[in-house]
Amino acid sequence: MDTQILKIASIFENPDELQQAADILARGGLVAFPTETVYGLGANGLDEEAVRSIYQAKGRPSDNPLILHIAKKEAIEQLTTGLNANAKKLMEHFWPGPLTLIVNKSAIVPDAVSAGLETVAVRFPSNKFAQDFIRACDCPIAAPSANISGRPSPTNAQDVLEDMQGKIAGMLDGGNCGIGLESTVVDTTSAVPTILRPGGITYEMLTEVMGAVEIDPALQGDKNFKPKAPGMKYRHYAPKASLTIVEGKTDAVVAKINELAAQEKQAGGCAG
Protein backbone atom coordinates (compact mmCIF):
# COMPACT_ATOMS: atom_id res chain seq x y z
CA MET A 1 0.00 0.00 0.00
CA ASP A 2 1.02 3.64 -0.37
CA THR A 3 1.49 5.53 2.89
CA GLN A 4 -0.34 8.86 2.69
CA ILE A 5 1.82 11.61 4.22
CA LEU A 6 -0.20 14.47 5.73
CA LYS A 7 1.93 17.39 6.90
CA ILE A 8 0.46 19.60 9.64
CA ALA A 9 1.60 22.96 10.94
CA SER A 10 -1.44 23.73 13.10
CA ILE A 11 -5.01 22.62 13.60
CA PHE A 12 -6.15 25.94 12.11
CA GLU A 13 -4.04 25.66 8.96
CA ASN A 14 -4.51 21.94 8.37
CA PRO A 15 -7.98 20.79 9.47
CA ASP A 16 -8.44 18.80 6.25
CA GLU A 17 -5.27 16.81 6.83
CA LEU A 18 -6.31 15.93 10.37
CA GLN A 19 -9.74 14.86 9.15
CA GLN A 20 -8.21 12.72 6.40
CA ALA A 21 -6.07 10.96 9.01
CA ALA A 22 -9.12 10.46 11.23
CA ASP A 23 -11.05 9.00 8.29
CA ILE A 24 -8.26 6.49 7.67
CA LEU A 25 -8.41 5.39 11.29
CA ALA A 26 -12.22 5.17 11.19
CA ARG A 27 -11.91 2.72 8.27
CA GLY A 28 -9.68 0.48 10.37
CA GLY A 29 -6.39 1.78 8.99
CA LEU A 30 -3.19 2.66 10.83
CA VAL A 31 -1.92 6.24 11.16
CA ALA A 32 1.41 7.33 12.62
CA PHE A 33 1.18 10.59 14.57
CA PRO A 34 3.47 12.77 16.71
CA THR A 35 3.35 13.04 20.49
CA GLU A 36 5.62 14.95 22.87
CA THR A 37 7.58 11.71 23.48
CA VAL A 38 7.88 9.76 20.20
CA TYR A 39 5.73 9.09 17.12
CA GLY A 40 2.92 6.63 17.81
CA LEU A 41 1.37 4.07 15.47
CA GLY A 42 -2.34 4.52 15.99
CA ALA A 43 -5.48 2.46 15.48
CA ASN A 44 -8.99 2.72 16.89
CA GLY A 45 -8.40 1.39 20.39
CA LEU A 46 -11.89 -0.11 20.62
CA ASP A 47 -11.64 -1.99 17.30
CA GLU A 48 -10.06 -5.39 17.99
CA GLU A 49 -9.24 -6.12 14.34
CA ALA A 50 -7.63 -2.71 13.80
CA VAL A 51 -5.57 -3.12 16.97
CA ARG A 52 -4.31 -6.50 15.81
CA SER A 53 -3.05 -4.88 12.61
CA ILE A 54 -0.66 -2.80 14.76
CA TYR A 55 1.06 -5.98 15.88
CA GLN A 56 1.30 -7.17 12.28
CA ALA A 57 2.77 -3.90 10.96
CA LYS A 58 5.37 -3.71 13.72
CA GLY A 59 6.16 -7.41 13.96
CA ARG A 60 5.27 -6.99 17.64
CA PRO A 61 4.58 -10.03 19.86
CA SER A 62 0.90 -10.20 20.77
CA ASP A 63 1.66 -10.57 24.49
CA ASN A 64 3.15 -7.06 24.61
CA PRO A 65 0.33 -4.68 25.70
CA LEU A 66 -0.43 -1.32 24.08
CA ILE A 67 -1.23 2.16 25.42
CA LEU A 68 -4.59 3.83 24.87
CA HIS A 69 -4.24 7.58 24.16
CA ILE A 70 -7.02 9.98 25.15
CA ALA A 71 -7.55 13.73 24.72
CA LYS A 72 -9.24 14.61 28.01
CA LYS A 73 -8.90 13.26 31.54
CA GLU A 74 -12.54 12.25 31.78
CA ALA A 75 -12.14 9.83 28.86
CA ILE A 76 -10.30 7.36 31.11
CA GLU A 77 -13.51 6.67 33.03
CA GLN A 78 -15.01 4.51 30.26
CA LEU A 79 -11.79 2.48 30.01
CA THR A 80 -11.54 1.42 33.66
CA THR A 81 -13.67 -0.15 36.37
CA GLY A 82 -12.55 2.58 38.75
CA LEU A 83 -9.77 4.96 39.71
CA ASN A 84 -8.16 4.95 43.14
CA ALA A 85 -6.67 7.94 44.95
CA ASN A 86 -3.17 7.26 43.57
CA ALA A 87 -4.37 7.34 39.97
CA LYS A 88 -6.38 10.53 40.52
CA LYS A 89 -3.45 12.31 42.14
CA LEU A 90 -1.06 11.32 39.34
CA MET A 91 -3.57 12.49 36.73
CA GLU A 92 -3.96 15.79 38.53
CA HIS A 93 -0.23 16.52 38.60
CA PHE A 94 1.11 14.97 35.38
CA TRP A 95 -1.68 14.94 32.79
CA PRO A 96 -1.50 15.91 30.06
CA GLY A 97 2.10 14.74 29.76
CA PRO A 98 4.51 11.81 29.34
CA LEU A 99 2.99 9.59 32.04
CA THR A 100 1.09 6.36 31.34
CA LEU A 101 -1.11 4.92 34.07
CA ILE A 102 -1.93 1.24 34.51
CA VAL A 103 -5.54 0.86 35.70
CA ASN A 104 -8.06 -1.99 35.93
CA LYS A 105 -9.71 -2.21 32.53
CA SER A 106 -13.38 -2.08 31.68
CA ALA A 107 -15.23 -4.51 29.42
CA ILE A 108 -15.03 -2.24 26.37
CA VAL A 109 -11.22 -2.55 26.13
CA PRO A 110 -10.30 -5.30 23.65
CA ASP A 111 -8.01 -8.07 24.83
CA ALA A 112 -5.69 -7.22 21.94
CA VAL A 113 -4.93 -3.88 23.63
CA SER A 114 -4.18 -5.33 27.06
CA ALA A 115 -2.52 -8.53 25.80
CA GLY A 116 -5.03 -10.50 27.85
CA LEU A 117 -4.31 -8.69 31.12
CA GLU A 118 -7.03 -7.39 33.44
CA THR A 119 -5.34 -3.98 33.35
CA VAL A 120 -4.89 -1.38 30.62
CA ALA A 121 -2.34 1.39 30.02
CA VAL A 122 -3.77 4.88 29.42
CA ARG A 123 -2.08 8.18 28.56
CA PHE A 124 -3.19 11.79 27.92
CA PRO A 125 -0.44 13.30 25.72
CA SER A 126 0.39 17.00 25.91
CA ASN A 127 1.29 17.34 22.23
CA LYS A 128 -1.39 19.51 20.57
CA PHE A 129 -1.31 17.62 17.27
CA ALA A 130 -1.88 14.35 19.15
CA GLN A 131 -4.76 15.86 21.10
CA ASP A 132 -6.37 17.29 17.96
CA PHE A 133 -6.00 13.98 16.15
CA ILE A 134 -7.56 12.00 19.00
CA ARG A 135 -10.48 14.44 19.16
CA ALA A 136 -10.99 14.19 15.40
CA CYS A 137 -11.07 10.38 15.70
CA ASP A 138 -13.52 10.54 18.63
CA CYS A 139 -12.15 7.36 20.19
CA PRO A 140 -9.21 6.26 22.32
CA ILE A 141 -6.24 5.51 20.09
CA ALA A 142 -4.13 2.43 20.72
CA ALA A 143 -0.57 3.34 19.85
CA PRO A 144 2.86 1.91 20.51
CA SER A 145 5.88 3.64 18.97
CA ALA A 146 5.77 3.78 15.16
CA ASN A 147 8.74 1.53 14.41
CA ILE A 148 9.48 -2.10 13.68
CA SER A 149 9.51 -3.98 16.97
CA GLY A 150 12.97 -3.88 18.55
CA ARG A 151 14.14 -0.82 16.62
CA PRO A 152 14.64 2.66 18.13
CA SER A 153 11.47 4.69 18.62
CA PRO A 154 11.02 7.40 15.95
CA THR A 155 11.15 11.08 16.86
CA ASN A 156 10.47 12.53 13.38
CA ALA A 157 8.57 11.65 10.22
CA GLN A 158 11.61 10.36 8.34
CA ASP A 159 12.32 7.86 11.10
CA VAL A 160 8.75 6.59 10.83
CA LEU A 161 8.92 6.19 7.06
CA GLU A 162 12.20 4.28 7.30
CA ASP A 163 10.35 1.46 9.08
CA MET A 164 6.70 1.93 8.10
CA GLN A 165 6.59 3.19 4.50
CA GLY A 166 4.13 0.97 2.63
CA LYS A 167 3.05 -0.86 5.79
CA ILE A 168 0.59 1.72 7.11
CA ALA A 169 -2.13 3.78 5.47
CA GLY A 170 -1.19 7.24 6.73
CA MET A 171 1.17 9.46 8.68
CA LEU A 172 0.69 12.88 10.26
CA ASP A 173 3.98 14.75 9.93
CA GLY A 174 4.07 17.19 12.83
CA GLY A 175 7.82 17.76 12.95
CA ASN A 176 10.20 16.63 15.68
CA CYS A 177 9.06 15.27 19.04
CA GLY A 178 10.01 17.43 22.01
CA ILE A 179 11.13 14.81 24.54
CA GLY A 180 12.34 11.93 22.37
CA LEU A 181 11.94 9.42 25.22
CA GLU A 182 8.88 7.28 25.77
CA SER A 183 6.43 7.88 28.61
CA THR A 184 6.96 6.66 32.13
CA VAL A 185 4.59 3.81 33.00
CA VAL A 186 3.24 3.62 36.55
CA ASP A 187 1.04 0.85 37.95
CA THR A 188 -1.69 2.46 40.06
CA THR A 189 -3.46 -0.80 40.93
CA SER A 190 -1.05 -1.63 43.77
CA ALA A 191 -1.13 0.01 47.22
CA VAL A 192 2.02 1.97 46.38
CA PRO A 193 2.46 3.39 42.84
CA THR A 194 5.04 1.27 41.03
CA ILE A 195 7.23 2.35 38.10
CA LEU A 196 7.07 -0.33 35.41
CA ARG A 197 8.94 1.62 32.73
CA PRO A 198 11.19 4.67 33.17
CA GLY A 199 10.59 7.60 30.84
CA GLY A 200 9.81 11.29 30.57
CA ILE A 201 8.56 11.61 34.18
CA THR A 202 11.38 10.75 36.58
CA TYR A 203 11.35 8.83 39.86
CA GLU A 204 12.25 12.06 41.67
CA MET A 205 9.30 13.89 40.12
CA LEU A 206 6.94 11.11 41.16
CA THR A 207 8.19 10.84 44.73
CA GLU A 208 7.94 14.61 45.16
CA VAL A 209 4.21 14.33 44.51
CA MET A 210 3.37 10.86 45.79
CA GLY A 211 5.88 10.28 48.57
CA ALA A 212 6.41 6.51 48.41
CA VAL A 213 6.97 5.11 44.91
CA GLU A 214 8.29 1.64 44.15
CA ILE A 215 10.32 0.36 41.19
CA ASP A 216 9.23 -2.92 39.65
CA PRO A 217 11.78 -5.77 40.11
CA ALA A 218 11.43 -6.56 36.41
CA LEU A 219 13.48 -3.44 35.68
CA GLN A 220 16.41 -5.27 37.26
CA GLY A 221 16.43 -7.73 34.37
CA ASP A 222 14.06 -10.53 35.38
CA LYS A 223 12.54 -11.82 32.13
CA ASN A 224 10.27 -14.42 33.76
CA PHE A 225 7.22 -12.19 33.99
CA LYS A 226 4.09 -11.30 32.07
CA PRO A 227 4.51 -7.63 31.13
CA LYS A 228 2.06 -5.07 32.55
CA ALA A 229 4.01 -2.27 30.84
CA PRO A 230 4.25 -1.79 27.08
CA GLY A 231 7.65 -2.43 25.55
CA MET A 232 9.33 -4.05 28.57
CA LYS A 233 9.53 -7.75 27.69
CA TYR A 234 11.41 -7.83 24.41
CA ARG A 235 14.54 -6.32 22.87
CA HIS A 236 14.14 -2.58 22.43
CA TYR A 237 16.09 0.44 21.13
CA ALA A 238 18.22 -1.70 18.83
CA PRO A 239 19.68 0.26 15.89
CA LYS A 240 20.76 -1.42 12.66
CA ALA A 241 24.46 -1.28 13.49
CA SER A 242 27.17 -3.26 15.21
CA LEU A 243 28.55 -2.13 18.56
CA THR A 244 32.21 -2.21 19.50
CA ILE A 245 33.37 -1.27 22.99
CA VAL A 246 36.92 0.07 23.17
CA GLU A 247 38.66 0.36 26.53
CA GLY A 248 42.11 1.58 27.51
CA LYS A 249 44.18 4.73 27.64
CA THR A 250 43.06 7.69 25.54
CA ASP A 251 45.72 7.43 22.82
CA ALA A 252 45.14 3.72 22.37
CA VAL A 253 41.36 4.18 22.27
CA VAL A 254 41.59 6.95 19.65
CA ALA A 255 43.95 4.85 17.54
CA LYS A 256 41.61 1.86 17.69
CA ILE A 257 38.56 3.97 16.78
CA ASN A 258 40.41 5.42 13.79
CA GLU A 259 41.41 1.91 12.75
CA LEU A 260 37.83 0.68 12.95
CA ALA A 261 36.56 3.73 11.03
CA ALA A 262 39.09 3.11 8.26
CA GLN A 263 38.05 -0.53 8.04
CA GLU A 264 34.39 0.49 7.85
CA LYS A 265 35.09 3.04 5.13
CA GLN A 266 37.08 0.51 3.13
CA ALA A 267 34.21 -1.96 3.40
CA GLY A 268 31.80 0.69 2.10
CA GLY A 269 29.93 1.16 5.35
CA CYS A 270 29.22 4.20 7.44
CA ALA A 271 30.82 4.77 10.82
CA GLY A 272 28.77 6.67 13.35
N, C-alpha and C positions, 0 to 999 in steps of 0.2 A: 504494500500500500504506500501511497505518498503521504508524508507527514506534512500537514498544513501548518505553516509558521505564521503566527499572528502576533505582530509586534505592537506593544502597548506603551504609551508614554503617560497616559492618565485616563481615568474613568471618563472624564469629560471629553477628551479628544478621541477616545477609541471605544465608544460603547458598542459599536457593531462588532468589533473584534472579540470583545468579551462575550457578547451574545452568541457569536458563532462557536466559540469554545464551549459555552454552556450547552448549545444545541448538540454538539458532538457527544458530550457526556450524557445528555438525555437519551441519545440513541444507543447507549451502551458502549461508546468508544472511550479511549484513554486520552487524557490531555495532560501534558507536563505544564507546570505552572510555578512561578517563583514564590518563595516565602522569605522571611528574614533570615532563615537558617540555610537551607539548600533548596534546590528545585525538587518539587514533589511530582510523582506520577499518579494522577488522579483518576478515580472512577466513582460512580455513584455508590456511596458506601452502604446503601440499603438494597442494592441490586447484586445478588449473589453471583450471577453469571458474569457481570461486569467486573466484580472484584476478583474473580478467579482469573480473568484475563490479565490482571496486573502480574500475578505470579508467572504466567506464561511469558509475558513480554520481558520480564526481568530474569527469568530462569531462577526464580526465588523458591526455596522449599516451602511447601504449603503449611508446615508447622511453625512458620515464623510470622507472628501476628502483625497486623497493620495498625496505623493510627487513623482515627477519624478526625477530620478537620472541620471546625464549625466557625461561624462568623458572628456569634453573640453568645454570651455566657449561658443564657437561658436554654440554648439549644441542647445542652448536655442532659437536661432533665429527661428527654424522651429516650436517651441512650442508656440510662442507668436505672437500677431499681431503687436508688437512693444515694444521697451524698452525706457523708459524715462531716463533723466539724473540721477535720484536717483538710479535706478536699475543699470545703468552702473558704477556708482561710487562705489556702494556696491560690485558689482562683482569684480571690480578692486582691492579693498582692502581686501576682505574676501574670495574670491574663489581662489583655492579650500579650503574648510573648512566647519565648522559646522553652516552654514547660509543658510536658505531656503528663497527664494524670491517668493512672490506672484506677478504674472504678468497676463495681459490679455491673455487668451488662444487662440490659433489658431484652425482652423477647424479639424486638424488631431488628436487633443487630445480627447479621448473618454470621454463621459459624466460620465462613471463609475469612471474615475480618479478624476474628479473635483467635483463629487457628484452633478452635474447639475449646478454648478456655471459657470459664464463667465470668471473666473480666474483659474489659475493653479499654484501649488506650484512646484518649481524647485530647485534642489540642485546639486552642484558639490563637491562630497566628496574628502577629501584629502588622505584617506586611499588608499594605493597602490593596495591592493588586490581588493578593490571595483572598482577602476579605470580600472584595468586589466580585471575584470569580465565584466564590462559595455562595454569595447572595444571589447571583445570576442563576446558579444551578438550583437553588432552593432545596438543597439536600446536604447532609453531611458528606464530605468527600474523603474516601479512603485513599491514603497516599503515603507510600514509602518514598525514599529518594529515587529520582528518575535516572537510574543507572542500571547496568547489568549487575546482578547480584554478585557481591564480592569486590566490585570495583569502587574507586573513590566516589563519594557523593558529589554531584555536579553543582557548581555555584554560578554558572552562566549558561546561556542558551547553546553555545558551541559545545560545551561539555555534554549537554543532554543529547544533542544530535549525534555526537560521536558514538554513543551507545544505542540510541533509540530511533535514529532515522530509519523510516520504513517499517518500524515495528509498532508505532502508535499513530493515532489518527491526527492529533494536533498538538501544538505547543504554543503557549503564551510566552513571548519573549519580553520580559520585564527588566532586562539588564542584570547586573550583578547582585548577588545576595549580600546582605550587610554583614552577617555574622560568619557564615561559611562553616559552621559547626552545627551538627544536628541538635535537636532539643534534648534537654534533660528529661528523663522519664522517672517519675516518682509513683510508687505504689501507695495509694491512700487507703487500701482496704485493711491494712494491718494497724495495730494500736499505735505504733510509731511510724510516721512516714519513712519510706525506705527508698533510697536511690537505686534504681535498677539499671540506669544508663547515664553516665555523665554527659554533660552537654553545655548549652549556652547559659543555663542558670547553675551557679556553682554551689558546692556544699556549704561554703561560708554564707552565701546569700540565703540559703534555705534555713540554716540554723539560726541566723539573725532574726528570722521571722517566726520560725516554728519551735525554737529551742532544741529539743532532742530530734535528731534525724539519723537514721541508720543507713549503712551501705550494704547492699546485698552481697552475700558471700560469693555469688557467682562471678562478681567482678574480679575476684582473686584468681580466676582461671578454672573453676570447676565446670566441666562440660556435661556432667551427668545431671542435667536439669531440664525441665520443660520451660521454655522461655515465656515470661510474662511481659518482657520488654521487646519491642521491635528491634531487629538487627543485632541481637546479642548472642545468638547461638552459633552462627557460622562466620567464616572468614570474611573480613570487612576491610575497607580502605586499602585494597591491594592494587597498586598501579601496574601497568603492563611494562615492567622493567625489572632487571635483576638488581640485587642489592649486594654490595661488597662493603664490609666493614674493615677499615684500615686503622690499626693501632700502632703506636710507637712515638718516637720523638718527632718534632715538627718537620725537620728537614727530610727525614725518611718518609713521613706520611705524604708530604707534598710531592716527593719524587715518585712514590708509588701511584698517587692519583694521576700525575702527568703520564705515567707509563700506561695506566689503564685507559686514560682518555685517548692516547695515541693508538692503542690497540683497537678501541671502539671506532675511531675515525677510519682506520685502515680497513676495518671490517664493513664500513658503510653504515654504521649505526649512528646514534646521537647520544652523546654523554650529557647528563643533566644532574 
